[in-house]
Structures are given as C-alpha cells and as structure tokens.
C-alpha cells in the first residue's frame, strides 16, 4: 500500500492510550498494523501529563479539527457519553470517513440514525469494543453466524455487576461492602448506577439484539432489573438449590407477541437470573463477560473473555481499524459496502408485550409460619396454570418463614395474576424477591 | 446485486446436505443468503436416494465439471480426505475461483501451497469449518485479534476424544467400552485412529498455529500423544487432585528454542492434559470444543461450541460463502485481496526442539512399597532442578505402590534426564503414565 491509513483518535483516556500503544508498537502483531498511522489525537486538556509522549503537532483540544483533517481516513471515537460523541460521529460520516467507536450508549440510542447516515455516505461504523470488551462478538455475529436462524442471545455483559455477584457468591459479604471494594479496585465507578441498575447491560443487549435479529428495538422500553436490591440470602438459597445468580441480558425470538405486521416480536430483558451450576454461563466469574448464542443449525456457541479494561477494549478497537484498513486495500472508491460489515437493518423487530415474555421464575415469599400456607400458594398457582418445579421452605422461626418457589416456564402475565392473588393471602407477608431462572 | 453468487458444491454427505439445506431455506437468515445459488453439486453416486431432491441438472458425478462450470463462482469442497480434494481445490484456484473448504487434512498438509496459489490467483480460500465445527474461530483469529501479540493457543479441538474423556470422567467405564459407545452413537468412526491417536487434533492445531503466529510449521513433526493408553485410574487420581483430563492441542511462542534466524520458535503439541477444575477448559464436556487464545493486550478469550456435526459445520461453511459473497459486492475485479481474509503467511515460524518445550508434568510411577522410594525420587528430581508441586502415594498393596508426581514447569529435556535416572532405581518398577498439566 502506497499510503498509510490515517487515524484520528478522539479521546486519550485508558482506552485511547491502549489503542495508541498498539498502533505505535506494531512488532509481533499483524503486519497490517504498521500500515496504520495516528495522524491526530483530540484530548480534553492539553496541559495534562501523560505516560506516553506524542509530538506536539499530533495532540489538539479541537476534536472537530481532527474529524475534518483531510489526512484522517478513519475516526476512532473513544470519548464515551452521548455528546459530543454523537455529533462528532455524524460529522465524520458526513465527511465520508469510516468510524470506529467503543460507545455503547450512543449506538444503543442513536444506532439507527448513525447506520442510515453511514450507508448513505458509503462508510463503515464498526463497534466491536461497544460490547464485551475484548471478546470478538460483534464481528462473529455479523460475519460468522449469518447462515443461521438465530433464536436467542444471552449475555453476561456487565463486568462490574459480575464481579460483585461473584464476590457475593463466595462468602457472606453483602452488596454494599462488595460494591465499595469494587469501587476502590476501579471495577465500579463512583456513581455506579449505570452498571448496578442494569442500564449498561440494557444498552449492550439492544446492540446485540439488533445484530442477531437484523432490526432495532426501542432501547428505552427494555424491562431492566439491576442488582441493587439483591439479598445475600437469595444467593445462598440459589446455591442450595444448585444455581449461581448472574445478571443476564437476553433477547429472544417469540413465536407470539403483540402482533405488529411484518415485524419480528422479541422478548428482551435484563434481570438477575438463577443459572444452573453446570450451565456454561455459571462458571463466568469476576469481571469476565460471556455471550451465548443459540441458533439453527449451529446449536449453542459461547464467547468468553475480559469484558472491560484498557487492553482488551483497545484490542477490539484496533480490530475494527484493521478491518477498515483491509477493505480500503480493495480500492478507495468502492461503490458498495460489504453488507456483512455495513451497519444494516434488514428486518423490522419490536419488543413484545412484557406480559408475553415466558420465563422460569424464582420467588421468595415472606409468610407466617402456618401449616397451610404452602398449600394455599400451590392452589393459586395451579388455578393460574403456573406449573411449579419446587417449593422449599427456608428459615422458619417465630417471625415467620421464607418460602422459595421455582416455577416452570410461564408468561409474565400469568405470573403477575398469580402474585396478585398470593399477596392477598393473609398468611403471606410479602413477595420479597423475584428473579428469572434458566 | 444483479447476479447471484454461484456455488459449486463438491460432496453431498452430512455437511454438504447441511449447506444445501441452509442455502435452499434463506428465510430468517441474513438476507445475503438469498443472493447465493447452488449451481452444481458433485456426488459420488448419482443413483443413491437422498432426503432432499435436487433438479437432475444440478447433480453430477463429475467433480471436475463442477469446478470448471463458468456459472460457478465459489467452489465449496466438503468431500474430505486428501485426494481428490486437493487437486480440485488447486484447479478451482487456478481458474480464479474462491474456495471454501472444511478439509483440515488438506489444509494442514498443503496449506502453504494452496495459500500461495490463491494469492497468485487473487482468490480467497476460507476454512472456518476446518477447526472447531460451528465455532467461529478462524475468522476471529484472522479479523478480530490482529492487534494483539498472541502468546498461546490452547484447544479442545477433537469432539470424539472429548466425548470419550467426559464419559470416562463420569464413572468408572474404561476406554474400550466408551469408544464402542461413541462408535455406535456416530461420535467415533469405525476406524477411530485419526481421532483417538490425536492426529486430527494435530491437523487442527497446525492450522490455528499458522493463523495465530503468521507462519506455517511442519505438521508431520508435531509431538502427538493420543488417549489410547489412558487409564481410568489416571482420571481418578487427577480428579482426587482437583483436575479434569482433556486432550489439549497447544501452540505457544517460545522465548528460546533451537534458534533459526528470523524465525519464531513455537512449542506445539497434542497431549492428554490435567486441567485444574476451575479453569474455563475444564467444563467443556461431550462433543463440544473450545479454543482459548492468550495474547497481549487482550488477555484470555475463549470460543466454545459444538465441535462437529452436520448443522454446526454447515453454519461455518455458509459463513465463509457469505464472506466471499459480501466482498464480491465491492466489485468483481478487485486488484487486491483483503489481507485479513486472504491466506497470508507474514512471518517464518518453526517447531522448537521438543526438549525445549516447558510444561508441568503428571507422572504415575509403579514402585515397590518400600519406605525410602519417595525420597530417592525426590532426590533425583532435585539434582536435575525439577521442582515438584506434589508427590502422592496411591493404592499401596503387596504388589507395590503407585506414586503420582506433579512437577512445576520444566523443560522436557530435564524431564527426560530425570526419568532416565528414576527408571534405574531398583524400587521403581516403571513409569506408567506421563501427561501434561496446566
């Protein structure tokens, strides 16, 4: 190649520094890495001391000038957050430049607008780093699984919550204590809401769902339950019943749903979930992520690895830069985009009515310790056609008893009706926990 | 796209039928699937009854005519075996046609010749189905990990042996019995040698090694130990010490080795291996495969899924066809190949001297039940600088004792010297098992 591929890097935080470090040290990596050159880097504060020094001509605090620079062929956005990231991405696309971004928040919310603009401009927007850190998952979904009818995507896609749950599972440490530890180790942010409330996982499952099923869904309507109210006792009871608890994000094809013409109904949710101990996702611990894909005829495949961190995320960003560089070699003025790499929607999808989501459920009820109560509960479930896998009473004492119910698969609508009736029972003090169960 | 991409299918066995079934039923799959058309299918026996019917104009028993057919753009080879597969692949390449093959035996032995011819002709030879069945592993290695300095590839890449080992681990069934079961279930062939002697795994690690490190190695010189002599007692002892036994295929970068100028020394082997029970590979059971990749800066990523079977393998073959079809949309007469997809060697690699391979070892020694024997063994290892993790005596009785030694990491050269001396001890009846240990 006569000319190097010029990269304009927006952001030089941990991920940006990781990307620069790879591109500046091409030895032992794919030879295409040495055909890539960092032309400009936009930083917030030029005066900050950095571990790596760059020629003063490369650094600037004017991000727009980086996007506009004629030597920049590919814009790499690793600023994060919605703005100015979104505006800069759109500007790059309009200037006919391909974009690599690690920004799940922008893609989950503005992915459709961005994809349409990219297709119009004939450029790529690649997002491998937006989900699963270093794990190759976006590209396999786009390029390796296209022959399949995919049925379900199930992911542990938030490292912070998986770290917290793994720690809670090990001992009897409570949520607040482990969250504090995670914060001091840098695994959780000072304001951990996006992680622990499941919002980050919801962003990511929205993205994976769009790739797996070929159409976007309304990110803001995904039923999302985080881990903030998870009790150690639920982890303990789950363990006694043979399960680990993981925060799972799921998108699955429904055969029924609130029908929208020519649109595929999807059940999508984020929820703490009991995972049987011999299930491949049960062994995914610490800050690791894993994504399980089920389809026909492939069966089940799982992708596992570090879900966050400067190095893994930089690896994913560089993969995308290499892909664009590789395709550029085929000619600078391609009339078409590779439809596997391009950000294409090829089907309408919609979120099914939450009442139509079919799940196994874990319930913990606080009841009076009276002999008939399990019978009453069982009767109500029976009347609502909710089939029960197990009812176990834990921890009966003078203040009452705890009853844990695991159902077979039922619609959330049926579940809600049953719980409404169960709450009316005089012996039932309250429904204290409700989770999904694989 | 105005014109469909024409596929010539060589072979209509289980994988070929699976591929045809996907291509004939595009609904719910990536829309690019409907742009692919099976033009011709070469079969061995035209008179055989088949579950799927094809127009008689499509089937032929003349494979060469399929390769030569001007409407065939992509040749898909799913015959298996060395010949005539190799000749047909080379013929397709020379005719300027891209090739998709599931043939690990041909690629492991003739990969370099094929790659050179493909690059000369400006065509792709894609091999996703050759390793790991349906698991996307070739494409992620080529396209998603290029920013990394890879250090090690470790795979459970033979489903037959993993099934046998998983069954043996469950109970006290012996090798021969489980092999018989595997044969009657269709998991093992009537002549199981290629699988159980590790040859199939050696083919596959040769391919993965070439992709991970950018250069070919001599397939025929890979130290290969199968599972034919594995005893149930070793599985039992390993279990008591906290390990599962898996047949692992490994390729790793060595920092030393028998130096060849400008060439990367690699330690490559296939060997039954003790895997700590909390290691991600330990939970891979049945006919599943998994490949663990270690690199910098990514850390560890693992790819897991069905390692064989018509459906998964067909999924991988179709992925490759889609990739070629996607790139064809960029223009039919590309002057260059995408260097990430093309079959490129970009570095010289060579197999290190087996004595320089550094491993932890599991040894089972048959000894007389005399009090000094552990001391004598320990002394010899000490003299050879072999550091010991544990020595445990199992099963002492009148006919002698069994001593299991797990070493720390040592070179196989040191190991051999130690074992030569240990065999000379009068109290040592024999070294009855030697395996690797993670």
Interface residues (C-beta under 8 A of the other chain):
Chain A: X18 X21 X22 X27 X28 X29 X30 X31 X32 X33 X128 X134 X135 X136 X139 X140 X143 X144 X145 X146 X147 X148 X149 X214 X278 X280 X283 X295 X296 X297 X298 X299 X300 X301 X302 X303 X304 X305 X306 X309 X310 X311 X312 X314 X315 X316 X317 X318 X319 X321 X322 X323 X326 X327 X329 X330 X331 X334 X335 X336 X337 X338 X339 X340 X341 X346
Chain B: X18 X21 X22 X27 X28 X29 X30 X31 X32 X33 X128 X134 X135 X136 X139 X140 X143 X144 X145 X146 X147 X148 X149 X214 X278 X280 X283 X295 X296 X297 X298 X299 X300 X301 X302 X303 X304 X305 X306 X309 X310 X311 X312 X314 X315 X316 X317 X318 X319 X321 X322 X323 X326 X327 X329 X330 X331 X334 X335 X336 X337 X338 X339 X340 X341 X346
